[in-house]
């Protein structure tokens, strides 16, 4: 399956108080790290949404696909990505995952099988958590995404309930690959630069 990767860049980063995509992890901004992993795993990388920040110079060559309807959150970004690339497998990725790797993303393609989507699942204590913003979606689900938007079922977890999903379990060590930085303390505890 040919893959396109869409990096969600339209969020307000309200809990962080500044654009998460531009936070530094090591020698690169988070968005640069995610785009590097995506570019190694997929045939193309797209930026999804209207960025409320200046895109780093290193990424300005990437196409920007605006949401058809701004303000819907990740499901609006998924709709835009699937509409732009209906005949491909679409990796939907948050822009703030400092430890994501191409190898990890390749596991989504390896694990999707006949399902409509593949997402990672992590366990913390007795709680299992799916990660829909680090997932692979088939272009054929676009009508279901549009139905969910029309019905105002805007949560990504609600969308997954209506799809055939391959849930790919990550070990505790592997779970670092899908961690994201939402609040200043997330970045500070991981040694990131605010």
N, C-alpha and C positions, 0 to 999 in steps of 0.2 A: 504494500500500500504506500502510495506517495504521501508524504507528510508536509503540511504547512504548520508553522508555529505562530501563534498569536500571543503577544505579550500585552497584558492589560495595563494601560498607562493612564486611564482617565479618572481614576479615583481621587477623592479629595484629601486622603491621608489625614483625616480629622483627628484620629487618636494619636498620631505621631506628632501633629502640629507643624509639619513641613513635608515636602515631597519624599516619600519613602524611597522612590526609585533612585534618588540622587545620593542616598546615604552611602558612605564608603565602607567596604569590607575588603580589607587588604589594600591592594593598589588599584581597585576599580569600584565604580558605583554599582549598586545592586543591579540596576537595569543592564549594565554592561555584562555582568556575570551571568545573568539569566539569558541574555541574548547570545552569549558565547556558547552556553550549553545547548540552547535551542538550535543554533546554527549548525552545531555538530551533529544533532540528532535528526534534523528535518531538512528538506530540500530548500526551504525558504523561511525567512522570519519576517513577520509583520508586526507593527505596533498598532494596538487596537484602542481607540478612544481618542479624545482630544486632550493632550497632555496639559496639565495646569503648571507646567514648568518648561524650561528650555531643554530640549533633548540634547544629550551630550554630542559633541562634534563627531565622535567615533561611530555614532548610530544614525546620523542624519541621512545616510543613503538608503535606509530602510523605508519601505512604503508605510504610510499611516492610513489606517482604515477607520474613519469615524463611526461611532455608534449611529444606527438609524434613528434611534430615539434616545437621546442622552438622559442620564440620571437613573437608569434602571439597574445599575450595578453590573456584576459579572455576566448575568444572563444577557444583558444588552450587548456586551462585548462578544459573547459567544454567537449571538444572532448575526452580528456584523461579520465575524470571521467565517461562519458557515455560509453566509450569503456571498461572500467574496470568493470562497474556495469550496463550492458545493460538491466537487468530484474528488475531493482529497480527504485524507484523515487529518483532523485539525487538533493540534496540541493547544490547549488553552492554559496559559501560565500567568500566575501573579508575577509582578515585577520586583518583588521584595524577598526572594528566596536566596540567601547568600550561599547555600551549600548544594544547590541543585546541580546535577551533572548530566552530561549527554548519555552516559551509561544508564543512569536511573531512568531518564526519559525513554530510552530505547526499550526498557522493560514494559512500558505501556503498549507499544506496538506489538511486542512479542506476546503480550497477555490478553489482547482484545478478543482474539478468536472470532466468533460469530456475533459477539455482543455489539450493541450500538455505541457503547462508551466503555472506557477503562479508566479507573481512578485508583489511587493508592489509599490504603487504609492503615492507620497506625493505632496502637493500643497504649493507653496510659492508665495504669491501675486497672480498673474494671471497665473503662470506657473505650469503646472503639470509635475512631473518628475518620470519616472519609474526607478526602482532599480534592474537591471538584475543580479547584483552580490550579491543579496540576494534573490534568486529565487529557485523555484522547477521545475525541468525538467524531463520529462518522457524519459526513455531509448530509446524509439522508434523514437525519433527525431534525432538520430545519423546520418542517411543519409543526413538530411537537414543541420546539422552542417557541415558535410564534404563537402557538395555542396557549402555552403557559404565560407568555407576556400578555396576550389579550385577556386572559382570565385573571391577571394580576397575581399569578403564582410566581413571584419573582425570585424566590430563594433557590439557589443552586441545588440544595438538598431536596427540595420539592420536585425539581426537574428530574433528578436522578430516580425518584420514586416511580416515574412514568417511563423509564427506559430499561432496556436489558443491559445491565452493567456488569462488567467483569471487575470484581474488587480484588486488587492485588495487595496482599499483606506485606508490610515492611517490618523488618526486625527493629528492635529498639535503636540499634546503631544506624540502620538505614534511614530511620525516621528523620534524622538531621537534614536529609536532603530535601524534605518538604516543609521544614520550618520556615516561617516568615516573620518579618519584623513589623509589628503593628503599633507598638508603643515605644517611647524612648528607652524604657528599661529592657526591652527585648534586645535592642541594639547594644546597649551598654553592657549587658550581661554576656554578650557574645564578643565583646571587644571591638564593636563597630564604631565608626566615627560619625558623630552627629553634626 
